[in-house]
Structure formats: structure tokens, C-alpha cells
Amino acid sequence: MGVDIIEAGFPAASQGDFEAVQAISGKIKNIQVAGLARTSKEDIDRAWGAIKGAAHPGYIPSSLHRTSI
């Protein structure tokens, strides 16, 4: 499909969203997987928890994220 990165969901929204993002990140092997997060430490930690097992996790907090937490 020519996709470089998949935004798989919002892991902090619910346990179901977390599990879905985690499942997607465990299956995808050839592109980056990212999870949405608001500018709170809890959201960022939850997103990282869901995607950290991915072959290519997309963990790129913006400068706003880095200065807001």
C-alpha cells in the first residue's frame, strides 16, 4: 500500500483501545506503528506501553510534548 506509518489508535482511551493498538503493533513488521497521546505523562506512557513491542515503534513526541510534561 505504500504506507510508512500506521496510527493504530488512542491507547489511553480505554483498555480495549490499548489492547487493539498492542495487538496491531505485535503483528505489523514492515512499517512504523504509532499510538495517539495527549500531552500528559500518563497518556504518553500508555501509548508507549502499547507500541513498545512493535518491530518499528513510532515514538516521536513533539517539542510541545517534551516541554509540557
Backbone as CSV, one residue per row, in Angstrom:
resi,resn,N_x,N_y,N_z,CA_x,CA_y,CA_z,C_x,C_y,C_z
1,MET,0.804,-1.198,0.000,0.000,0.000,0.000,0.844,1.258,0.000
2,GLY,2.123,1.157,0.264,2.958,2.338,0.299,2.807,3.143,1.575
3,VAL,2.413,2.496,2.654,2.217,3.177,3.929,3.514,3.135,4.723
4,ASP,3.926,4.277,5.284,5.144,4.342,6.091,4.880,4.163,7.571
5,ILE,3.704,4.603,8.017,3.380,4.552,9.444,1.870,4.388,9.620
6,ILE,1.485,3.595,10.602,0.077,3.420,10.941,-0.160,4.024,12.308
7,GLU,-1.112,4.930,12.403,-1.559,5.425,13.696,-2.669,4.469,14.111
8,ALA,-2.359,3.606,15.064,-3.225,2.471,15.366,-4.348,2.771,16.348
9,GLY,-4.338,3.912,17.002,-5.407,4.224,17.939,-4.936,5.088,19.091
10,PHE,-5.764,5.148,20.123,-5.538,6.017,21.273,-5.536,5.140,22.527
11,PRO,-4.381,4.568,22.892,-4.314,3.594,23.976,-4.837,4.068,25.327
12,ALA,-4.815,5.362,25.600,-5.279,5.865,26.893,-6.803,5.949,26.971
13,ALA,-7.483,5.799,25.848,-8.939,5.961,25.828,-9.652,4.860,26.605
14,SER,-9.160,3.618,26.482,-9.798,2.500,27.166,-8.869,1.293,27.125
15,GLN,-9.174,0.307,27.925,-8.391,-0.926,27.904,-8.506,-1.610,26.542
16,GLY,-9.692,-1.537,25.942,-9.894,-2.121,24.617,-9.028,-1.458,23.558
17,ASP,-8.951,-0.130,23.596,-8.085,0.589,22.643,-6.621,0.213,22.878
18,PHE,-6.208,0.148,24.143,-4.832,-0.247,24.459,-4.526,-1.620,23.869
19,GLU,-5.416,-2.578,24.099,-5.197,-3.941,23.610,-5.201,-4.011,22.095
20,ALA,-6.043,-3.208,21.443,-6.076,-3.192,19.981,-4.776,-2.643,19.409
21,VAL,-4.288,-1.538,19.962,-3.022,-0.957,19.497,-1.880,-1.931,19.752
22,GLN,-1.893,-2.568,20.903,-0.856,-3.546,21.241,-0.889,-4.732,20.269
23,ALA,-2.084,-5.208,19.938,-2.210,-6.330,19.003,-1.719,-5.943,17.609
24,ILE,-2.086,-4.765,17.156,-1.640,-4.299,15.837,-0.123,-4.163,15.827
25,SER,0.432,-3.580,16.885,1.883,-3.367,16.915,2.640,-4.688,16.962
26,GLY,2.015,-5.731,17.484,2.656,-7.043,17.515,2.610,-7.776,16.186
27,LYS,1.688,-7.399,15.320,1.518,-8.082,14.025,2.259,-7.407,12.877
28,ILE,2.340,-6.093,12.907,2.930,-5.331,11.805,4.452,-5.411,11.903
29,LYS,5.098,-5.809,10.827,6.550,-5.985,10.868,7.327,-5.049,9.947
30,ASN,6.687,-4.466,8.952,7.447,-3.733,7.946,7.220,-2.224,7.920
31,ILE,6.393,-1.699,8.830,6.183,-0.250,8.903,6.090,0.180,10.359
32,GLN,6.192,1.487,10.597,6.088,2.021,11.955,4.654,1.966,12.445
33,VAL,4.496,1.729,13.741,3.196,1.766,14.387,3.239,2.854,15.461
34,ALA,2.234,3.724,15.471,2.169,4.809,16.452,0.835,4.767,17.182
35,GLY,0.829,5.312,18.387,-0.393,5.478,19.157,-0.556,6.944,19.520
36,LEU,-1.776,7.431,19.475,-2.042,8.823,19.836,-1.880,9.035,21.333
37,ALA,-1.442,10.224,21.714,-1.327,10.585,23.127,-1.506,12.087,23.282
38,ARG,-2.210,12.458,24.335,-2.283,13.871,24.685,-0.991,14.245,25.402
39,THR,-0.859,15.512,25.744,0.372,15.980,26.388,0.336,15.753,27.893
40,SER,0.125,14.499,28.272,0.205,14.138,29.689,1.119,12.925,29.811
41,LYS,1.852,12.855,30.877,2.775,11.745,31.097,2.029,10.419,31.058
42,GLU,0.840,10.375,31.637,0.060,9.140,31.672,-0.298,8.664,30.258
43,ASP,-0.748,9.589,29.405,-1.102,9.221,28.031,0.122,8.753,27.250
44,ILE,1.223,9.475,27.393,2.446,9.118,26.670,2.956,7.760,27.138
45,ASP,2.942,7.521,28.447,3.364,6.219,28.970,2.451,5.105,28.487
46,ARG,1.160,5.362,28.433,0.191,4.350,27.972,0.404,4.046,26.488
47,ALA,0.628,5.077,25.691,0.888,4.862,24.264,2.166,4.056,24.073
48,TRP,3.226,4.410,24.807,4.476,3.666,24.700,4.271,2.218,25.137
49,GLY,3.506,2.003,26.188,3.238,0.649,26.648,2.567,-0.205,25.595
50,ALA,1.728,0.411,24.776,1.020,-0.327,23.731,1.883,-0.620,22.510
51,ILE,2.844,0.254,22.201,3.609,0.086,20.958,5.046,-0.382,21.161
52,LYS,5.502,-0.478,22.405,6.916,-0.773,22.621,7.340,-2.137,22.093
53,GLY,6.409,-3.044,21.883,6.747,-4.358,21.331,6.755,-4.406,19.813
54,ALA,6.467,-3.292,19.172,6.435,-3.254,17.704,7.835,-3.384,17.126
55,ALA,7.903,-3.943,15.923,9.188,-4.046,15.232,9.767,-2.659,14.970
56,HIS,8.901,-1.693,14.659,9.314,-0.311,14.382,8.362,0.645,15.098
57,PRO,8.509,0.809,16.422,7.577,1.704,17.123,7.765,3.150,16.701
58,GLY,6.669,3.851,16.514,6.698,5.267,16.157,6.549,6.105,17.397
59,TYR,7.645,6.378,18.061,7.615,7.160,19.298,8.343,8.459,19.041
60,ILE,7.587,9.459,18.619,8.195,10.726,18.238,7.416,11.857,18.904
61,PRO,7.660,12.089,20.183,6.943,13.195,20.810,7.393,14.529,20.236
62,SER,6.447,15.414,20.047,6.781,16.740,19.528,7.486,17.553,20.604
63,SER,8.030,18.684,20.219,8.677,19.555,21.210,7.644,20.022,22.227
64,LEU,6.397,20.197,21.827,5.337,20.562,22.767,5.163,19.459,23.809
65,HIS,5.127,18.209,23.366,5.008,17.097,24.301,6.183,17.093,25.280
66,ARG,7.376,17.261,24.758,8.570,17.177,25.606,8.647,18.301,26.625
67,THR,8.109,19.467,26.316,8.182,20.586,27.247,6.959,20.683,28.150
68,SER,5.906,19.951,27.841,4.659,20.043,28.601,4.585,19.051,29.744
69,ILE,5.428,18.035,29.744,5.323,17.026,30.796,6.448,17.122,31.791
